Structures are given as structure tokens and as C-alpha cells.
Amino acid sequence: RKLGIALVGLGGYSTHQLAPALQETKNCYLAGIVTGTPAKAEAWKAKYKIPDKNIYNYQNFDQIVNNKDIDIVYVVLPNAMHAEFTIRAAKAKKHVICEKPMATSVEDAQRMLEACRQNKVQLAIGYRLHYDPFHQRVMDLGQNRIFGNVQSIRAHNAFDMGAGSSNSWRVDKERAGGGPLMDMGIYCVQAACYTMGKAPVAVTATFGEVTRPELFKEVEQSINWKMEFENGVIAECFSSYSDREDFLEGKAEKGWWRLGPAFGYEGKRGETSQGKMNYPNIFEQASQMDGQAESFRNNKPSIVPGEMGLRDVKILMAIYASARDGGKRVPISYT
Ligand code: NAD
């Protein structure tokens, strides 16, 4: 049986990526929606043939507990709202997929995990790149030491935001938790961790210059940081809302690799010291949700579990702590 997914928050990502992906998934389908905007409810209902009984708003959302059509709640709201809706979904006994970053504080991420444990539901993070063949190859090259030990990593992910109002929550500290690090930089954090197959022991970071103070009043415009792994390997990373960069590189004893574009939805390209990577560009969100639905259905741990989301929030918070403290080395404890 296909599992029913309810999308919570019908913004850009739900509209342009997740809903279309759910037309192609084999293990799950778009069964319901949760929205604060009645006009969106009408439009989605018509477009995707969603029955009235599977349409909720943020107030009556908890009644989803009684809805047998919904197995999975997918939280696609501004970052600071992930905790509330993940916890409410867990209490309604639904498995949860939560978008990245999992939360805007370590405490929230811990509360989310606890709620899912208590209610015996699974929690997975929307880390789509774990389902992408280019990134799976990087995991293989790094973790299985195909070219020997990894010696260094570089990962940059930046886009030029412009002054568009549709991104207003992304520059609001309260709702986003931070700037490009939370939104784009998290892909670099993830990539360094899955290249190494482990988490960094410490980080150092510095905020970049603010050239657009009208937009970046509350969150950073850009940030440089380094992640230090226990064997001394350093990942050099950068993220920004006012540049265009998108690559992931690794250097090992006997070879190297480079993805670029690396982190966007389409057009990925990759190369190693042995030549071009020949992988198809897949519909990542469809593979991701199919993979997550299958793990929920079989009661197997997800390859992108809530625990990984918590680990990453700890790393993000350590990066901010270092940047605020003038680049001081901040060790990270995961226990
Ligand atoms: P968006 O601004 O396009 O959509 C946000 C949605 O939340 C809108 O429908 C909005 O109406 C709703 N909302 C409810 N309460 C709100 C409030 N108080 N303030 C603002 N909006 C409110 O954002 P998006 O790009 O769809 O991002 C949503 C989440 O998905 C974020 O956590 C983001 O990090 C994540 N995301 C992930 C990927 C990915 O590739 N995995 C890509 C894009 C976004």
C-alpha cells in the first residue's frame, strides 16, 4: 500500500518540488494538505483531487490523528516552525519528514526527537542529496577511501537573494534561526560529514562583510567556516545570500573529485581524477520520499534520521558561536 503524505506549508518548495515529485512516487502519494491560506486549499484541492476531509489548517491540524489516509506528515514551514509541527504530528501518531534545518536550536531538535520516540513514530529529515547518485558516489569515494585517505574538502553553496519579499522569513532571525548558513550552508556541513563518514570535532568561523545592510539586519549575509575532523582533515566552507557558488570538492592521497553544480535540484555534474562521472540527474525529491516511506513502512531506521538532523543543528550552532566569538575554535560534543 502507498503511504499517504500530508504536506504542511504550501510555499515554494511544496508547490514546485514536493507536490510534482509526489505524482511520480511509488511508495507514497499526496493524500492531504495543511495550509493557513484558504485560497491555496481550494487550488490544491482542484489540482490534486484532494478530498475535503484531508485538508487542514494550522488550528485544526491535530485532528489529523483520526485520519487513516495520512501516514506521514511532511513539515515544509519556515525553520523555526519545524519543532511545533513535528511535535504535533508525532502526538497525532504520524511519521514525520521534516525539512532542513531540522530546528533553530539544539533544545528544539531534542524535543522533536523525544516526541517521536514517545509516540513511537519515525522522524526523517528532508536531506534529498543522500538519494542522489552523484552524492552517493562522493560518500563512497570518501568513506571507502577509494583514492586513499581524504586529505581535504571544500564546499561552497551560495545564491543571490535579491530583495524579493517571498524570501522575507529567510532574513528574519526569529523564523529562520540564522541566514545562509541555516539555509544553504547546511548542505556543505552535510557534505563534509558524508564525505568523511563522521562528524567534525571542532569548527572555526567568521561572518563576511555586510554590503546590503537593508536586507541583512538580523542574519548574516555570508559566512566562512572550517570543520575539523579527528584525523586533522579540514573542510573549508562558505555560504552566502549574495554570491553564486555551488560546488563540492574532495582531495585524497591518490585522487580527487569535484561536483559542480553540486547542491541544486538539476544539472549536477561531477568529475574525478579518473574522468567524468556518468550519472543521470534524477528527481531527487521523489527518490527521497520513496526511500523514506519505505523505511517507515518496514519500520527500518531512515538513512537521514532525526538524530542526523540534531547532529547538524549542533554543528550549525557551533559555527555561529565561533563566528560571534571572532573565529575562536569551538569544540563540539555530540553526547
Ligand atoms: P516559502 O517561503 O516558499 O514557503 C513557506 C510556507 O510557510 C508558505 O506557504 C507560508 O505561507 C507558510 N508559513 C506559515 N507560517 C508562516 C510564517 N509565520 N512566516 C512565513 N511563512 C509562513 O519557503 P520554502 O522555500 O518552501 O521553505 C520551506 C522549508 O523548506 C524551509 O525549512 C526550507 O529550508 C525548506 N526547503 C528545503 C529545500 C530542499 O531542497 N530540501 C528547498 C527549499 C526549501
Boltz pocket constraint, residues with backbone or C-beta under 6 A from the ligand:
constraints:
  - pocket:
      binder: B
      contacts: [[A, 9], [A, 10], [A, 11], [A, 12], [A, 13], [A, 14], [A, 36], [A, 75], [A, 76], [A, 77], [A, 78], [A, 79], [A, 99], [A, 100], [A, 101], [A, 126], [A, 127], [A, 128], [A, 166], [A, 167], [A, 169], [A, 175], [A, 182], [A, 183]]
      max_distance: 6.0
